[in-house]
Amino acid sequence: MKALAGAVALAPSVIRGSTQILGVIGDPVAHSASPAMHNAALAHLGLDYVYVPCHVLPERISQLGDAMRTLGIRGLNVTVPHKQGVMDVVDDLSEAARQIGAVNTIIHDAGHLVGDNTDAYGIAASLREDGGLESLPPKVVLLGAGGAARAILHAVLQDNGVEQVTVLNRTLDRAQDLVDELGAGRATAGELGDSEPLAAAGLLINCSSVGLAPNADASPVGDGTGLHDGLVVVDIVYKPLRTKLLQQAEAAGARTVDGLGMLVHQAARAFELWTGQRAPVNVMRQALLA
């Protein structure tokens, strides 16, 4: 059944014995916007699937593979804190997942589990389509050194025009570890709060959770020193959509990109890997906005 234009379908109206299961695992997971987004897309295309959130504790992650095979779960998204833990559960890793060192999507095909990572695809598509960046500037700053930062650093370094990436994190050692592992000689580490790299950069991406509701008054760049009108500022936080960082960037004259783009595009890529159908990106975006 196709959803009416502009409508948001949260789940298929009929679940049958033939209905295939998709979902997202995390701890916690109740906050996830993925079910609304994917179920809207599935209903729009009339596909016989349902997408559900599953709360999985870290101590249970080793049982995930058996559970997927036993229940016939077609695919899963993976969110915090499981993106690295599931690497030991799947049978194979895509090249992207192997290089990034994290999995955010699992595809199940006849008992065979493949771990993939669509986050790098998501940020690249968002930079291109939402940020208008066909090529990236020579100097880039990333804020944060967690799972999202791994994928985003990998994606940014695929652009040969990028000469230097500075990874700023509250814990310097963690930023250094990320740079040593994935930096390919073009990245350096620093501490969050250092405004000097921002002043020289053309692109700033917040890969951290600073500014996420309910702490919406927080900004990963403090009072905004270093922001300027030559920057494109991307914040992967999408709750709230207009974060404190983006407000500061707008005030400084910078171009801003909110977190919906990366979220939608990484989800669309996962949707296509599971279903073999082209994802209705606009339907997914409208579901998020609703």
C-alpha positions as CSV (number, residue, x, y, z in Angstrom):
1,M,0.0,0.0,0.0
2,K,1.4,3.4,-1.0
3,A,1.2,6.2,1.4
4,L,-0.7,9.3,0.3
5,A,1.5,12.1,-0.9
6,G,2.8,14.1,2.0
7,A,1.5,11.6,4.6
8,V,3.8,9.8,7.1
9,A,3.2,6.1,7.5
10,L,4.7,4.8,10.7
11,A,4.1,1.1,9.9
12,P,2.5,-1.2,7.3
13,S,-1.3,-1.4,7.8
14,V,-1.2,-5.2,7.5
15,I,1.5,-7.5,8.9
16,R,1.4,-11.0,7.3
17,G,3.3,-14.2,7.6
18,S,5.3,-13.1,4.6
19,T,6.3,-9.7,6.2
20,Q,10.1,-9.4,6.5
21,I,11.6,-7.8,9.6
22,L,14.1,-4.9,9.6
23,G,15.1,-2.9,12.7
24,V,17.6,-1.0,14.7
25,I,19.5,-2.1,17.8
26,G,21.0,0.1,20.4
27,D,21.2,0.8,24.1
28,P,19.2,3.0,24.5
29,V,17.1,2.8,21.3
30,A,13.6,4.3,22.2
31,H,14.7,7.7,20.9
32,S,15.6,6.5,17.4
33,A,14.0,8.3,14.5
34,S,14.8,5.4,12.2
35,P,11.5,3.4,12.5
36,A,9.4,6.4,11.4
37,M,11.7,7.1,8.5
38,H,12.0,3.5,7.2
39,N,8.4,2.5,7.7
40,A,7.3,5.6,5.8
41,A,9.6,4.6,2.9
42,L,8.4,0.9,3.0
43,A,4.7,2.0,3.0
44,H,5.3,4.5,0.2
45,L,6.8,1.7,-2.0
46,G,4.3,-0.9,-0.9
47,L,7.0,-3.3,0.3
48,D,6.1,-6.2,2.6
49,Y,8.5,-5.2,5.5
50,V,8.2,-3.8,8.9
51,Y,11.0,-1.9,10.8
52,V,11.2,-2.1,14.6
53,P,13.5,-0.8,17.3
54,C,15.2,-3.5,19.5
55,H,16.8,-2.7,22.8
56,V,19.9,-4.9,23.0
57,L,22.2,-4.7,26.0
58,P,26.0,-4.9,25.4
59,E,26.3,-8.2,27.3
60,R,23.8,-9.8,24.8
61,I,25.5,-8.6,21.6
62,S,27.3,-12.0,21.1
63,Q,23.9,-13.6,20.7
64,L,22.8,-11.3,17.9
65,G,23.9,-13.4,14.9
66,D,22.0,-16.5,16.1
67,A,18.9,-14.4,16.8
68,M,18.9,-12.9,13.3
69,R,19.3,-16.3,11.7
70,T,16.7,-17.9,13.9
71,L,14.1,-15.2,13.4
72,G,14.9,-14.5,9.8
73,I,15.6,-10.8,10.4
74,R,16.5,-9.4,7.0
75,G,18.6,-6.5,8.2
76,L,19.5,-4.2,11.1
77,N,20.8,-0.8,11.7
78,V,23.3,-0.6,14.5
79,T,23.7,2.4,16.8
80,V,25.5,3.3,20.0
81,P,27.2,1.4,21.7
82,H,27.3,-1.6,19.4
83,K,28.9,-0.3,16.2
84,Q,32.2,-2.0,16.9
85,G,30.9,-4.9,19.0
86,V,28.9,-6.3,16.1
87,M,32.0,-6.7,14.0
88,D,32.7,-10.0,15.8
89,V,29.2,-11.2,15.2
90,V,28.9,-10.9,11.4
91,D,30.4,-13.3,8.9
92,D,31.9,-10.7,6.6
93,L,32.7,-7.0,6.5
94,S,32.3,-4.6,3.6
95,E,35.4,-2.7,2.6
96,A,34.0,0.5,4.1
97,A,33.2,-1.2,7.4
98,R,36.7,-2.8,7.5
99,Q,38.5,0.5,6.8
100,I,36.3,2.6,9.2
101,G,36.4,-0.1,11.9
102,A,32.7,0.1,12.7
103,V,29.4,-1.3,11.4
104,N,26.1,0.5,11.3
105,T,24.2,-1.8,9.0
106,I,23.8,-5.6,8.9
107,I,22.5,-7.4,5.8
108,H,21.2,-11.0,6.2
109,D,21.2,-13.2,3.2
110,A,20.3,-16.9,3.6
111,G,22.1,-17.2,6.9
112,H,25.1,-15.1,5.9
113,L,25.6,-11.8,7.8
114,V,27.5,-8.9,6.2
115,G,28.4,-5.9,8.2
116,D,28.5,-2.6,6.3
117,N,28.9,1.1,7.1
118,T,26.7,3.6,5.4
119,D,27.7,6.6,7.6
120,A,30.5,7.6,5.3
121,Y,28.2,7.5,2.3
122,G,25.6,9.5,4.3
123,I,28.0,12.4,5.2
124,A,29.5,12.5,1.7
125,A,26.0,12.7,0.1
126,S,24.9,15.4,2.6
127,L,28.0,17.5,2.0
128,R,27.4,17.3,-1.8
129,E,23.6,17.6,-1.9
130,D,22.8,19.7,1.3
131,G,26.1,21.6,1.6
132,G,26.7,22.2,-2.1
133,L,30.3,20.9,-1.9
134,E,31.3,19.0,-5.0
135,S,34.8,19.0,-3.6
136,L,36.0,19.7,-0.1
137,P,38.2,22.6,1.1
138,P,41.9,21.9,1.9
139,K,41.5,22.3,5.6
140,V,38.8,20.5,7.6
141,V,38.0,20.3,11.4
142,L,36.2,17.5,13.0
143,L,34.8,17.8,16.5
144,G,34.7,14.5,18.5
145,A,36.4,11.1,18.1
146,G,33.7,8.6,18.5
147,G,32.0,6.1,16.1
148,A,30.6,8.9,13.9
149,A,33.9,10.6,13.7
150,R,35.5,7.5,12.4
151,A,33.2,7.3,9.5
152,I,33.3,11.0,8.8
153,L,37.1,11.1,8.9
154,H,37.2,8.2,6.5
155,A,34.7,9.9,4.1
156,V,36.5,13.3,4.2
157,L,39.9,11.7,3.4
158,Q,38.4,10.2,0.2
159,D,38.6,13.7,-1.2
160,N,42.1,14.2,-2.6
161,G,41.7,17.9,-2.3
162,V,41.7,17.7,1.5
163,E,45.2,18.5,2.7
164,Q,44.7,18.5,6.5
165,V,42.0,17.3,8.9
166,T,42.2,18.4,12.5
167,V,40.3,16.2,15.0
168,L,39.5,18.0,18.2
169,N,38.2,16.0,21.2
170,R,37.7,16.5,24.9
171,T,40.1,13.6,25.5
172,L,43.3,14.3,23.4
173,D,44.5,10.7,23.6
174,R,41.3,9.4,22.0
175,A,41.6,11.9,19.2
176,Q,45.3,10.9,18.7
177,D,44.3,7.2,18.6
178,L,41.8,8.0,15.8
179,V,44.3,10.0,13.9
180,D,47.0,7.3,14.2
181,E,44.6,4.7,13.0
182,L,42.7,6.4,10.1
183,G,44.5,9.7,9.5
184,A,46.7,8.5,6.6
185,G,49.3,11.1,7.4
186,R,46.8,14.0,6.7
187,A,45.3,14.4,10.1
188,T,46.3,15.8,13.4
189,A,44.8,15.7,16.9
190,G,43.9,18.5,19.3
191,E,41.8,19.4,22.3
192,L,38.2,20.6,22.0
193,G,38.2,24.3,22.6
194,D,41.2,25.2,20.5
195,S,39.8,27.8,18.1
196,E,43.0,28.2,16.0
197,P,42.3,25.3,13.6
198,L,38.7,26.7,13.0
199,A,40.0,30.1,11.8
200,A,42.0,28.4,9.0
201,A,39.4,25.8,8.0
202,G,36.8,25.8,5.2
203,L,34.7,23.0,6.6
204,L,33.8,22.2,10.2
205,I,31.8,19.1,11.2
206,N,30.5,18.4,14.6
207,C,30.7,14.6,15.0
208,S,30.1,14.7,18.8
209,S,26.8,14.7,20.8
210,V,27.5,18.1,22.3
211,G,24.3,20.2,21.7
212,L,22.0,17.2,21.7
213,A,18.7,17.7,23.6
214,P,18.2,18.0,26.5
215,N,21.5,19.9,26.5
216,A,20.6,22.0,23.6
217,D,22.2,25.2,25.0
218,A,25.7,23.6,24.8
219,S,28.1,24.2,21.9
220,P,31.2,22.2,21.1
221,V,33.0,25.5,20.2
222,G,32.2,27.3,23.4
223,D,31.5,31.0,22.7
224,G,32.0,30.5,18.9
225,T,35.5,32.0,18.7
226,G,37.1,30.9,15.4
227,L,33.9,30.7,13.4
228,H,33.9,32.8,10.2
229,D,32.0,33.5,7.0
230,G,34.3,31.3,4.9
231,L,33.2,28.2,6.8
232,V,30.7,25.5,5.9
233,V,29.5,24.2,9.3
234,V,27.8,20.8,9.6
235,D,26.3,19.5,12.8
236,I,25.2,15.8,12.8
237,V,23.1,16.4,15.8
238,Y,19.4,16.6,14.7
239,K,17.6,17.0,18.0
240,P,17.2,20.0,18.0
241,L,17.5,20.6,14.3
242,R,18.9,24.1,14.7
243,T,21.6,23.5,17.3
244,K,23.5,26.1,19.3
245,L,26.5,25.5,17.0
246,L,24.5,26.2,13.9
247,Q,23.0,29.4,15.4
248,Q,26.6,30.6,16.2
249,A,27.7,29.7,12.7
250,E,24.8,31.6,11.1
251,A,25.7,34.6,13.3
252,A,29.2,34.5,12.0
253,G,28.0,34.4,8.4
254,A,28.9,30.7,7.8
255,R,26.9,28.4,5.6
256,T,25.2,25.7,7.7
257,V,24.0,22.1,7.2
258,D,21.8,20.4,9.8
259,G,22.0,16.7,10.8
260,L,19.0,15.5,8.8
261,G,21.0,15.1,5.6
262,M,23.5,12.6,6.9
263,L,20.8,10.7,8.8
264,V,18.5,10.4,5.8
265,H,21.3,9.5,3.3
266,Q,22.9,6.8,5.5
267,A,19.4,5.4,6.0
268,A,18.6,5.5,2.3
269,R,21.7,3.5,1.5
270,A,20.9,0.9,4.1
271,F,17.3,0.7,2.8
272,E,18.7,-0.1,-0.7
273,L,21.1,-2.7,0.6
274,W,18.2,-4.6,2.3
275,T,15.4,-4.2,-0.3
276,G,17.1,-3.7,-3.6
277,Q,14.8,-0.8,-4.2
278,R,15.8,2.9,-4.7
279,A,15.0,4.7,-1.5
280,P,12.4,7.5,-1.6
281,V,14.7,10.0,0.1
282,N,12.2,12.9,0.2
283,V,9.6,10.6,1.9
284,M,12.2,9.7,4.5
285,R,13.1,13.3,5.1
286,Q,9.5,14.3,5.5
287,A,8.9,11.5,8.0
288,L,11.8,12.9,10.1
289,L,10.5,16.4,9.9
290,A,7.1,15.3,11.0
